[in-house]
Amino acid sequence: MLLELQGVSVDVGGRELFSGVSGRLEAGQRIALTGPNGVGKTTLLRVIANGVEPAAGRVAVAGGVRLGYLRQELELGEAETLRQYALGAGTSEVARLERRLRRLEAELGDDQRKLAAYGQALTTYEQLGGYLWENRVRATLRGLGFTAEQESMPAAALSGGQKVRLALARLLLEGPDILLLDEPTNHLDLPAMAWLEETLRQYPGGIIAASHDRAFLRNVATGIWDFSPLGFQTYAGGYDAYRLHLRGQLLREEEESRRREAERERLQAYIRRYKAGNRATQAHDRERKLERLGPTHQTRHAGRLKLRFEGQPMGERALFLQVRGLGQSYPGRTLWQDLAFTLHEGGRLGIVGRNGTGKTTLLEALRGSLKPQRGEVIWAPGTRLGYLAQEVEVAGETPLDAILRLPGMTVFAARRLLARHLFQPEQIETPITALSGGERSRLSLAVLVAQGANVLLLDEPTNHLDLPAQEALEEALLSFPGTLLLISHDRALLQRVTERWLWLQGDGRWQITSDFDELLGLAQETENTPAQARAAKPAPAKQRRARRSHLRAEVAEKERLVGEAEAKRKELEQNLALVAGPEALQIATQLFELTQEIERLYGLWQTAQEALEAEEGDDVRN
């Protein structure tokens, strides 16, 4: 047992946030922490991570267990580069030795004690697999979407999303016994999500992850801790199985509530009718039964977002959108070129790609707020565009003011619309600046609904929405009769509400597919395959076999060179322990140079191995 919660309760500002939270975490378990926004998921993670004493109950962490906590916001030091921050991963013994070796290398002279210390540190470093450490750091950074060029950037200069990704990289490199992750897929694109999911599935420690990403929950979670309408409950199983289980519980709860209410009404009617008559004794007996029945239990259902996009299509399946030869470049970089596709009325297109590949720029070009450098965008007459930006900005001082700005809107209609979007009466005149991210997202959806558009251009619409709100948005988009263009990293949403996907590769190339598995393959290929290999067209089978044979030989050759260098290093380390003075200095210098060469050879071997794996993966797909 790594961690146990026993009846934990937390108060915030004199108000009970949650109570009765109990659960156990074992090594190898991956717990999804779920529930609506504002219920206390982040607070629970903070209580566990920071050792804060709860208002009631107990948090017990096993002796010697290390915890690592990924926050949603963090600050990084000014002096470190991205690479330095990742290499210095906290409590890792390998990381400490790596820093020690770098210091000793700078101080090497004829000091026998330092030479001996260097030799001892080097031996320990080798025994702990230190020569693979830098490659592991590099692989982790690439997996989470950082390029080689970004490694030299000051960590403090990164964007908020990049800082969270860097903190996640360092946390994974530190390898604590318990990972506490708060929305770990925020700021990740499809390849990075796939990499993270695979990494977490292989993680030997325990994981508690608060997330609203349904695909992530399905792919990673082995157990659920849920702040449900029935109270906090734990479930030993996957996300989809738990949702079915909870739905059954709620249905049984509602049925029991209806049964008890019907019985209550029957008893009350009997008492009213016969209390003063000749059946007063029976009526009194009914009163005792009514008392035993107790009050009707009200399940704590959160309000459900009521979304309905009512834009009416024009009734034709003619070409609704034509994109011809679109191109957009910046100095030293091409986002997309010769982009061309058509969309019929009612069509649904998902726009997908790594962060920075120009997805939002393309949506701006499609809606007309950006004139592309090349090509044209042609919409059919009668098009009414509705746009939802990724960065939520709603004009107006209060939610009510924002809705009343819309043409033809009355106060009554505005209040009703806001109520459908879960705004309480006291919230509708709250300053928009005081709203949470989820509340601003719901307000922007309310504005979009009121516009009555027959085309929706949505940029990451599920950002800041909790699971019930995401499901409500998904259902609303499924019933929307108009045309939809959607940017999203939410794989569950993409798969369900769009029928074709435009993959932007980020170097000018693009591809459209109607096969979601192929889309995920494109994302993974972009992550794992060198750009030169991705640019090539599929080769004939004979050429692929020759290519694989060549790569296998290259991998074998790199392995041979690494083996020879390792044997030579072992020999030098043994000699270093037997000599002193100038001869020891000469051997230490040779050892340092050989160590650098071994690191280079390991890098070459890894590159060749990755290319071989990519080639074999292509052969399976072909």
C-alpha positions as CSV (number, residue, x, y, z in Angstrom):
1,M,0.0,0.0,0.0
2,L,1.4,3.4,-1.1
3,L,-1.3,5.7,0.2
4,E,-4.6,5.5,2.1
5,L,-7.3,8.1,2.6
6,Q,-9.6,7.6,5.6
7,G,-12.8,9.7,5.8
8,V,-11.0,12.9,4.6
9,S,-13.0,16.1,4.8
10,V,-11.9,19.6,3.7
11,D,-13.3,23.0,4.5
12,V,-12.7,26.1,2.4
13,G,-13.6,29.5,3.8
14,G,-15.7,28.0,6.5
15,R,-17.7,25.9,3.9
16,E,-17.4,22.1,3.7
17,L,-16.0,21.4,0.2
18,F,-16.2,17.6,0.5
19,S,-16.3,14.9,3.2
20,G,-16.0,11.2,3.7
21,V,-13.3,10.6,1.1
22,S,-11.7,7.2,1.5
23,G,-9.5,5.1,-0.8
24,R,-6.3,3.1,-1.2
25,L,-3.6,3.3,-3.8
26,E,-1.3,0.4,-4.6
27,A,1.8,0.2,-6.7
28,G,0.8,-0.2,-10.4
29,Q,-2.7,1.3,-9.9
30,R,-3.7,4.2,-12.1
31,I,-6.6,6.0,-10.5
32,A,-8.8,8.5,-12.4
33,L,-10.0,11.3,-10.1
34,T,-13.3,12.5,-11.6
35,G,-16.2,14.8,-10.8
36,P,-17.7,18.2,-11.9
37,N,-15.7,21.4,-11.8
38,G,-15.5,23.0,-8.3
39,V,-16.1,19.8,-6.4
40,G,-12.6,19.6,-5.0
41,K,-10.4,17.4,-7.1
42,T,-7.5,19.8,-7.2
43,T,-7.9,20.5,-3.5
44,L,-7.7,16.8,-2.7
45,L,-4.5,16.4,-4.8
46,R,-3.0,19.4,-2.9
47,V,-3.9,17.9,0.5
48,I,-2.2,14.6,-0.5
49,A,0.9,16.3,-2.0
50,N,1.5,19.0,0.6
51,G,0.6,17.0,3.7
52,V,-2.0,19.6,4.7
53,E,-4.0,18.4,7.6
54,P,-7.7,17.9,6.6
55,A,-10.6,19.2,8.6
56,A,-11.4,15.5,9.4
57,G,-10.0,12.1,8.5
58,R,-6.5,11.1,7.8
59,V,-4.1,10.9,4.8
60,A,-1.6,8.0,5.4
61,V,1.5,7.7,3.1
62,A,3.7,4.6,3.5
63,G,7.2,5.2,4.9
64,G,9.9,6.2,2.3
65,V,7.3,6.8,-0.5
66,R,8.1,9.8,-2.7
67,L,5.3,11.9,-4.1
68,G,5.5,14.0,-7.3
69,Y,2.8,16.5,-8.0
70,L,2.0,18.1,-11.4
71,R,0.1,21.4,-10.8
72,Q,-1.9,23.3,-13.4
73,E,0.3,26.4,-12.9
74,L,3.9,26.7,-11.8
75,E,7.0,29.0,-11.9
76,L,10.4,28.0,-13.2
77,G,13.9,29.5,-12.3
78,E,15.3,32.3,-14.4
79,A,18.7,30.9,-15.1
80,E,18.0,27.4,-16.4
81,T,17.4,26.3,-19.9
82,L,14.8,23.9,-20.8
83,R,17.4,21.1,-21.2
84,Q,19.1,22.0,-17.9
85,Y,15.8,21.9,-16.0
86,A,15.0,18.4,-17.4
87,L,18.5,17.0,-16.8
88,G,18.4,18.2,-13.2
89,A,15.4,16.0,-12.4
90,G,15.2,16.3,-8.6
91,T,16.0,13.2,-6.5
92,S,17.3,11.0,-9.3
93,E,20.6,9.5,-8.3
94,V,21.7,9.4,-11.9
95,A,20.9,13.1,-12.3
96,R,22.9,13.9,-9.2
97,L,25.9,11.9,-10.4
98,E,25.6,13.5,-13.8
99,R,25.9,17.0,-12.2
100,R,28.8,15.8,-10.0
101,L,30.7,14.4,-13.0
102,R,30.4,17.7,-14.9
103,R,31.8,19.5,-11.9
104,L,34.7,17.1,-11.5
105,E,35.5,17.3,-15.2
106,A,35.9,21.1,-14.9
107,E,38.2,20.7,-11.9
108,L,40.4,17.7,-13.1
109,G,44.1,18.4,-12.5
110,D,46.8,16.3,-10.8
111,D,44.8,16.1,-7.5
112,Q,44.8,12.4,-6.7
113,R,41.7,12.7,-4.6
114,K,39.7,14.3,-7.3
115,L,40.9,11.7,-9.9
116,A,39.9,8.9,-7.5
117,A,36.5,10.6,-6.9
118,Y,36.0,11.0,-10.6
119,G,36.8,7.3,-11.2
120,Q,34.5,6.2,-8.5
121,A,31.6,8.5,-9.6
122,L,32.1,7.3,-13.2
123,T,31.9,3.6,-12.2
124,T,28.7,4.2,-10.1
125,Y,27.2,6.3,-13.0
126,E,27.8,3.4,-15.4
127,Q,26.4,0.8,-13.0
128,L,23.2,2.9,-12.7
129,G,22.8,3.2,-16.5
130,G,23.9,6.8,-16.6
131,Y,25.0,6.8,-20.2
132,L,21.4,6.3,-21.2
133,W,20.3,9.1,-19.0
134,E,20.7,12.0,-21.5
135,N,19.0,9.9,-24.2
136,R,16.1,9.3,-21.8
137,V,15.8,13.0,-21.1
138,R,15.9,13.7,-24.8
139,A,13.3,11.0,-25.5
140,T,11.0,12.4,-22.8
141,L,11.2,16.0,-24.1
142,R,10.5,14.8,-27.7
143,G,7.6,12.7,-26.5
144,L,6.0,15.7,-24.9
145,G,6.4,17.8,-28.0
146,F,9.7,19.8,-27.5
147,T,12.1,20.1,-30.4
148,A,15.9,20.0,-30.3
149,E,15.9,23.8,-31.0
150,Q,13.8,24.5,-28.0
151,E,16.2,22.8,-25.5
152,S,18.4,25.9,-25.3
153,M,15.5,28.2,-24.5
154,P,15.4,29.8,-21.0
155,A,12.8,27.8,-19.1
156,A,11.3,31.1,-17.7
157,A,10.6,32.3,-21.2
158,L,8.3,29.3,-22.0
159,S,4.5,29.8,-22.4
160,G,2.3,28.6,-19.6
161,G,1.4,25.4,-21.5
162,Q,5.0,24.7,-22.3
163,K,6.0,25.1,-18.6
164,V,3.4,22.6,-17.6
165,R,4.7,20.1,-20.3
166,L,8.3,20.7,-19.1
167,A,7.2,20.1,-15.4
168,L,5.6,16.9,-16.5
169,A,8.7,15.8,-18.3
170,R,10.9,16.4,-15.2
171,L,8.4,14.7,-13.0
172,L,8.4,11.6,-15.2
173,L,12.2,11.6,-15.2
174,E,12.3,11.8,-11.4
175,G,10.1,8.8,-11.2
176,P,8.4,9.2,-7.8
177,D,6.5,6.3,-6.2
178,I,3.2,8.2,-6.5
179,L,2.4,10.5,-9.4
180,L,-0.3,13.1,-8.7
181,L,-1.4,14.7,-12.0
182,D,-3.8,17.6,-12.3
183,E,-5.2,17.7,-15.9
184,P,-2.0,16.2,-17.4
185,T,-3.3,16.2,-21.0
186,N,-3.9,20.0,-21.0
187,H,-1.6,21.6,-23.6
188,L,-0.8,18.2,-25.3
189,D,-1.4,17.4,-28.9
190,L,-2.4,14.0,-30.3
191,P,1.2,12.5,-30.6
192,A,2.2,13.8,-27.1
193,M,-1.1,12.4,-25.6
194,A,-0.4,9.0,-27.2
195,W,3.2,9.0,-25.8
196,L,2.1,10.0,-22.3
197,E,-0.6,7.3,-22.2
198,E,1.9,4.6,-23.1
199,T,4.4,6.0,-20.6
200,L,1.9,6.0,-17.8
201,R,0.6,2.5,-18.7
202,Q,4.2,1.2,-18.1
203,Y,4.8,3.3,-14.9
204,P,5.7,1.1,-12.0
205,G,4.4,3.4,-9.2
206,G,0.9,4.5,-8.3
207,I,-0.9,7.3,-10.2
208,I,-3.8,9.5,-9.3
209,A,-4.8,11.7,-12.2
210,A,-7.6,14.3,-12.2
211,S,-8.7,14.7,-15.8
212,H,-11.7,15.6,-18.0
213,D,-10.1,13.9,-21.1
214,R,-12.4,10.9,-21.7
215,A,-10.1,9.1,-24.2
216,F,-7.2,9.5,-21.7
217,L,-9.4,8.1,-18.9
218,R,-10.4,5.1,-21.1
219,N,-6.8,4.4,-22.1
220,V,-5.0,4.8,-18.8
221,A,-7.3,4.3,-15.7
222,T,-7.4,1.0,-13.9
223,G,-9.7,2.4,-11.1
224,I,-12.0,5.4,-10.5
225,W,-12.3,7.8,-7.6
226,D,-15.4,9.9,-8.3
227,F,-17.2,12.8,-6.7
228,S,-20.5,11.5,-8.0
229,P,-24.1,12.6,-7.4
230,L,-24.3,9.7,-5.0
231,G,-21.3,10.9,-3.0
232,F,-17.6,10.0,-3.2
233,Q,-17.2,6.5,-4.4
234,T,-14.4,4.2,-5.6
235,Y,-14.6,1.7,-8.4
236,A,-12.1,-1.1,-9.3
237,G,-12.4,-1.0,-13.0
238,G,-12.1,1.1,-16.2
239,Y,-13.8,4.4,-17.0
240,D,-16.5,3.1,-19.4
241,A,-17.4,0.3,-17.0
242,Y,-17.7,2.8,-14.2
243,R,-20.0,5.1,-16.2
244,L,-22.3,2.2,-16.9
245,H,-22.2,1.2,-13.2
246,L,-23.0,4.8,-12.1
247,R,-25.8,5.1,-14.6
248,G,-27.4,2.0,-13.2
249,Q,-27.0,3.3,-9.7
250,L,-28.6,6.6,-10.6
251,L,-31.5,4.9,-12.3
252,R,-32.1,2.6,-9.3
253,E,-31.9,5.7,-7.0
254,E,-34.4,7.6,-9.1
255,E,-36.7,4.6,-9.2
256,E,-36.5,4.1,-5.4
257,S,-37.1,7.8,-4.9
258,R,-40.2,7.7,-7.1
259,R,-41.5,4.6,-5.3
260,R,-41.0,6.2,-1.9
261,E,-42.7,9.5,-3.1
262,A,-45.7,7.5,-4.4
263,E,-46.0,5.7,-1.1
264,R,-45.7,9.0,0.8
265,E,-48.5,10.5,-1.3
266,R,-50.7,7.4,-0.8
267,L,-50.2,7.5,3.0
268,Q,-50.8,11.3,3.2
269,A,-54.0,11.0,1.1
270,Y,-55.3,8.2,3.5
271,I,-54.5,10.3,6.6
272,R,-56.2,13.4,5.2
273,R,-59.3,11.4,4.3
274,Y,-59.8,9.3,7.5
275,K,-57.9,11.1,10.2
276,A,-61.2,12.5,11.8
277,G,-63.5,9.7,10.8
278,N,-64.3,6.2,11.9
279,R,-60.9,5.0,10.5
280,A,-58.9,7.3,12.7
281,T,-57.0,4.3,14.2
282,Q,-55.9,3.1,10.8
283,A,-55.0,6.7,9.9
284,H,-52.9,7.0,13.0
285,D,-51.1,3.7,11.9
286,R,-50.5,5.3,8.5
287,E,-48.9,8.3,10.3
288,R,-46.4,6.0,12.0
289,K,-45.6,4.4,8.7
290,L,-45.1,7.9,7.2
291,E,-42.7,8.8,10.0
292,R,-40.7,5.6,9.4
293,L,-40.6,6.3,5.7
294,G,-38.6,9.4,6.5
295,P,-37.9,12.3,4.1
296,T,-37.5,11.7,0.4
297,H,-33.8,11.3,-0.4
298,Q,-32.7,13.9,-3.0
299,T,-29.8,12.6,-5.2
300,R,-27.3,15.4,-5.5
301,H,-27.6,15.8,-9.3
302,A,-25.5,18.7,-10.6
303,G,-27.4,20.8,-13.1
304,R,-27.0,19.6,-16.7
305,L,-25.9,22.0,-19.4
306,K,-28.8,22.3,-21.9
307,L,-27.2,23.1,-25.3
308,R,-29.0,23.2,-28.6
309,F,-27.6,24.7,-31.8
310,E,-30.6,25.6,-33.9
311,G,-29.1,27.1,-37.0
312,Q,-31.1,25.9,-40.0
313,P,-29.4,24.5,-43.1
314,M,-30.4,25.7,-46.5
315,G,-31.7,22.3,-47.5
316,E,-29.2,21.5,-50.2
317,R,-26.2,19.1,-50.3
318,A,-24.4,21.3,-52.8
319,L,-20.8,22.5,-52.3
320,F,-20.9,24.7,-49.2
321,L,-17.2,25.4,-48.7
322,Q,-14.5,25.4,-51.3
323,V,-10.8,25.9,-50.3
324,R,-8.5,26.4,-53.3
325,G,-4.7,26.4,-53.1
326,L,-4.5,27.9,-49.7
327,G,-1.0,28.7,-48.5
328,Q,0.5,30.5,-45.4
329,S,4.2,31.0,-44.6
330,Y,6.3,32.9,-42.1
331,P,10.1,33.6,-42.3
332,G,11.8,30.2,-42.2
333,R,8.5,28.3,-41.8
334,T,5.6,27.1,-44.0
335,L,2.4,26.2,-42.1
336,W,0.5,24.8,-45.1
337,Q,0.7,25.1,-48.9
338,D,-1.6,24.1,-51.8
339,L,-4.3,23.3,-49.3
340,A,-7.5,22.3,-51.1
341,F,-10.7,20.6,-50.0
342,T,-14.4,20.9,-50.3
343,L,-17.2,20.5,-47.8
344,H,-20.9,19.9,-48.5
345,E,-23.6,21.4,-46.4
346,G,-23.9,19.4,-43.2
347,G,-20.3,18.2,-43.6
348,R,-18.2,17.8,-40.4
349,L,-14.4,18.3,-40.6
350,G,-12.0,17.9,-37.7
351,I,-8.7,19.9,-38.0
352,V,-5.9,18.2,-36.3
353,G,-2.1,18.6,-35.9
354,R,0.7,19.2,-33.5
355,N,0.7,22.5,-31.5
356,G,2.0,25.3,-33.8
357,T,1.1,23.7,-37.1
358,G,-1.3,26.5,-38.0
359,K,-4.7,25.1,-37.0
360,T,-6.1,28.3,-35.4
361,T,-4.5,30.3,-38.3
362,L,-6.4,28.2,-40.8
363,L,-9.7,28.7,-38.9
364,E,-9.1,32.4,-38.9
365,A,-8.5,32.2,-42.7
366,L,-11.8,30.2,-43.2
367,R,-13.8,32.7,-41.2
368,G,-12.3,35.7,-43.1
369,S,-10.5,37.4,-40.2
370,L,-7.1,36.6,-41.9
371,K,-6.4,36.9,-45.6
372,P,-4.2,34.0,-46.6
373,Q,-1.1,34.7,-48.6
374,R,-2.2,32.4,-51.4
375,G,-5.4,30.8,-52.5
376,E,-9.1,31.5,-51.8
377,V,-11.9,30.5,-49.5
378,I,-15.4,30.4,-51.0
379,W,-18.5,30.0,-48.9
380,A,-22.0,29.4,-50.4
381,P,-24.4,32.3,-50.3
382,G,-26.5,32.5,-47.1
383,T,-23.7,31.2,-44.9
384,R,-24.0,32.4,-41.2
385,L,-20.7,31.7,-39.4
386,G,-20.6,31.1,-35.6
387,Y,-17.1,31.2,-34.2
388,L,-15.8,29.9,-30.8
389,A,-12.2,31.0,-30.0
390,Q,-9.7,28.9,-28.0
391,E,-8.9,31.8,-25.7
392,V,-12.4,32.7,-24.4
393,E,-13.1,36.4,-24.6
394,V,-16.7,37.5,-24.2
395,A,-17.7,41.1,-24.8
396,G,-19.7,42.6,-21.9
397,E,-19.3,43.4,-18.3
398,T,-21.6,40.7,-17.0
399,P,-23.1,37.5,-18.4
400,L,-26.5,39.2,-18.8
401,D,-24.8,42.2,-20.5
402,A,-23.0,39.9,-22.9
403,I,-26.3,38.2,-24.0
404,L,-28.2,41.4,-24.2
405,R,-25.7,42.7,-26.8
406,L,-27.0,40.2,-29.3
407,P,-29.6,41.5,-31.8
408,G,-33.2,41.1,-30.8
409,M,-32.4,39.7,-27.3
410,T,-34.8,40.5,-24.5
411,V,-34.1,40.4,-20.8
412,F,-36.4,37.4,-20.3
413,A,-34.9,35.4,-23.2
414,A,-31.4,36.3,-22.0
415,R,-32.1,35.1,-18.4
416,R,-33.7,31.8,-19.8
417,L,-30.7,31.2,-22.0
418,L,-28.2,31.7,-19.2
419,A,-30.2,29.4,-16.9
420,R,-30.0,26.7,-19.6
421,H,-26.2,27.2,-19.4
422,L,-26.2,26.7,-15.6
423,F,-25.9,30.3,-14.5
424,Q,-27.6,30.9,-11.2
425,P,-29.7,34.1,-10.8
426,E,-27.0,35.6,-8.6
427,Q,-24.3,34.9,-11.2
428,I,-25.8,36.6,-14.2
429,E,-24.7,40.0,-13.0
430,T,-21.3,38.9,-11.7
431,P,-18.4,40.6,-13.5
432,I,-17.1,38.3,-16.3
433,T,-13.6,38.8,-15.1
434,A,-14.6,37.0,-11.8
435,L,-15.9,33.9,-13.6
436,S,-13.9,30.7,-13.7
437,G,-12.6,29.2,-16.9
438,G,-15.4,26.8,-17.1
439,E,-18.0,29.5,-16.5
440,R,-16.6,31.7,-19.2
441,S,-16.6,28.7,-21.6
442,R,-20.3,28.1,-20.9
443,L,-21.0,31.8,-21.4
444,S,-19.2,31.8,-24.8
445,L,-21.3,28.7,-25.8
446,A,-24.5,30.6,-24.8
447,V,-23.5,33.5,-27.1
448,L,-22.8,31.0,-29.9
449,V,-26.1,29.3,-29.4
450,A,-28.0,32.6,-29.6
451,Q,-26.4,33.5,-32.9
452,G,-28.3,30.9,-34.8
453,A,-25.4,30.1,-37.1
454,N,-25.6,27.4,-39.8
455,V,-21.8,26.9,-39.7
456,L,-19.9,26.4,-36.5
457,L,-16.1,27.1,-36.4
458,L,-15.0,25.8,-33.0
459,D,-11.4,26.0,-31.7
460,E,-10.9,23.6,-28.7
461,P,-14.4,24.0,-27.4
462,T,-14.0,21.5,-24.6
463,N,-11.3,23.5,-22.9
464,H,-12.3,24.2,-19.2
465,L,-15.5,22.1,-19.5
466,D,-16.0,19.2,-17.1
467,L,-17.2,15.8,-18.2
468,P,-21.0,16.4,-18.0
469,A,-20.6,19.7,-19.9
470,Q,-18.4,17.9,-22.5
471,E,-21.0,15.2,-23.0
472,A,-23.8,17.9,-23.3
473,L,-21.7,19.7,-26.0
474,E,-21.1,16.4,-27.8
475,E,-24.8,15.7,-27.9
476,A,-25.6,19.2,-29.1
477,L,-23.1,19.0,-31.9
478,L,-24.5,15.5,-33.0
479,S,-27.9,17.0,-33.4
480,F,-26.7,20.2,-35.0
481,P,-28.1,20.2,-38.6
482,G,-25.6,22.6,-40.1
483,T,-21.9,22.4,-41.1
484,L,-19.1,22.0,-38.5
485,L,-15.4,22.6,-38.6
486,L,-13.7,21.7,-35.4
487,I,-10.2,22.0,-33.9
488,S,-9.7,19.7,-30.9
489,H,-7.3,17.5,-29.0
490,D,-10.3,15.7,-27.5
491,R,-10.2,12.4,-29.3
492,A,-13.6,11.3,-28.0
493,L,-15.2,14.4,-29.4
494,L,-13.4,14.2,-32.7
495,Q,-14.3,10.6,-33.3
496,R,-17.9,11.1,-32.5
497,V,-19.0,14.4,-34.1
498,T,-16.7,14.7,-37.1
499,E,-16.6,12.4,-40.2
500,R,-13.4,13.6,-41.9
501,W,-10.1,14.9,-40.5
502,L,-7.6,17.3,-41.9
503,W,-4.1,16.5,-40.6
504,L,-1.7,19.4,-40.7
505,Q,1.9,18.2,-40.5
506,G,3.5,21.7,-39.8
507,D,6.0,21.7,-42.7
508,G,3.6,22.7,-45.4
509,R,2.2,19.2,-46.0
510,W,-1.3,18.0,-45.1
511,Q,-3.6,15.0,-45.5
512,I,-7.3,14.4,-45.3
513,T,-8.7,11.0,-44.1
514,S,-12.0,9.6,-43.2
515,D,-10.4,6.7,-41.1
516,F,-9.9,7.7,-37.5
517,D,-7.3,4.9,-36.9
518,E,-5.4,6.2,-39.9
519,L,-5.5,9.7,-38.3
520,L,-4.0,8.3,-35.1
521,G,-1.4,6.6,-37.2
522,L,-0.5,9.8,-38.9
523,A,0.0,11.5,-35.6
524,Q,2.2,8.7,-34.3
525,E,4.2,8.6,-37.6
526,T,4.8,12.4,-37.3
527,E,6.1,11.9,-33.8
528,N,8.4,8.9,-34.4
529,T,9.6,9.1,-38.0
530,P,12.3,11.5,-39.3
531,A,11.0,14.3,-41.6
532,Q,12.9,12.9,-44.6
533,A,11.2,9.5,-44.2
534,R,7.8,11.1,-43.8
535,A,8.2,13.1,-46.9
536,A,8.8,10.0,-49.1
537,K,6.0,8.1,-50.7
538,P,5.4,4.5,-49.8
539,A,8.1,2.4,-51.4
540,P,7.5,-0.9,-53.2
541,A,7.8,-4.1,-51.0
542,K,11.2,-5.0,-52.5
543,Q,12.7,-1.6,-51.6
544,R,11.2,-1.7,-48.1
545,R,12.8,-5.1,-47.5
546,A,16.2,-3.7,-48.7
547,R,15.7,-0.7,-46.5
548,R,15.0,-2.8,-43.5
549,S,18.0,-5.0,-44.1
550,H,20.2,-2.0,-44.4
551,L,18.8,-0.5,-41.1
552,R,19.3,-3.8,-39.3
553,A,22.9,-3.9,-40.4
554,E,23.3,-0.3,-39.3
555,V,21.8,-1.1,-35.8
556,A,24.1,-4.1,-35.5
557,E,27.2,-2.1,-36.4
558,K,26.3,0.6,-33.9
559,E,25.8,-2.0,-31.2
560,R,29.3,-3.5,-32.1
561,L,30.9,0.0,-31.8
562,V,29.2,0.6,-28.4
563,G,30.3,-2.8,-27.1
564,E,33.9,-2.1,-28.1
565,A,33.9,1.3,-26.5
566,E,32.3,0.0,-23.3
567,A,35.0,-2.7,-23.1
568,K,37.7,-0.1,-23.6
569,R,36.2,2.2,-20.9
570,K,36.1,-0.7,-18.4
571,E,39.8,-1.4,-19.1
572,L,40.7,2.3,-18.6
573,E,38.7,2.4,-15.3
574,Q,40.6,-0.6,-14.0
575,N,43.9,1.0,-15.0
576,L,43.0,4.3,-13.3
577,A,42.6,2.5,-10.0
578,L,46.1,1.1,-10.2
579,V,48.2,4.2,-11.1
580,A,48.8,7.7,-9.7
581,G,50.4,11.0,-10.7
582,P,50.7,12.1,-14.3
583,E,49.8,8.7,-15.7
584,A,46.5,8.8,-13.8
585,L,45.8,12.2,-15.2
586,Q,46.5,10.9,-18.7
587,I,44.1,7.9,-18.2
588,A,41.4,10.1,-16.7
589,T,41.6,12.4,-19.8
590,Q,41.3,9.4,-22.1
591,L,38.4,8.2,-20.0
592,F,36.6,11.5,-20.2
593,E,37.0,11.6,-24.0
594,L,35.9,8.0,-24.4
595,T,32.8,8.7,-22.2
596,Q,31.8,11.6,-24.6
597,E,32.3,9.2,-27.6
598,I,30.1,6.5,-26.0
599,E,27.3,9.0,-25.4
600,R,27.6,10.0,-29.1
601,L,27.5,6.3,-30.2
602,Y,24.4,5.6,-28.0
603,G,22.7,8.5,-29.7
604,L,23.6,7.1,-33.2
605,W,22.4,3.7,-32.1
606,Q,19.1,5.1,-30.8
607,T,18.5,7.0,-34.1
608,A,19.1,3.9,-36.1
609,Q,16.9,1.8,-33.9
610,E,14.0,4.3,-34.1
611,A,14.3,4.4,-37.9
612,L,14.2,0.6,-38.0
613,E,11.1,0.5,-35.8
614,A,9.4,3.1,-37.9
615,E,10.2,1.2,-41.1
616,E,8.8,-2.1,-39.7
617,G,5.7,-0.2,-38.5
618,D,5.2,1.2,-42.0
619,D,5.5,-2.4,-43.4
620,V,2.8,-3.6,-41.1
621,R,0.5,-0.7,-42.2
622,N,1.2,-1.3,-45.9
